[in-house]
Amino acid sequence: MDLEQAHREALIDYIREFAGAKRGNQALLAKESGVPGSRISHLINNTGRPPGMDGLLTLAEAIIKLHKV
């Protein structure tokens, strides 16, 4: 596995962990990031095409902002 793929997997795990930690986190993440809830749902459930690296970074940055609030 190359380094970029390892980073993608780590970001996906981070996003899944946040979304699964508490009811409502997925909707909160969609609102904060601007990424449609359906895309986040597909990512969490491992269905459909996952977002690109830019989308993953947007979601991870939104999670960091939400943790600071």
Buried (B, 14 or more C-beta within 10 A) or exposed (E): EEEEEEEBEEBBEBBBEBBEEEEEBBEBBBEBBEBEEEBBBBBBEEEEEBBEEEBBEBBBEBBEEBEEE
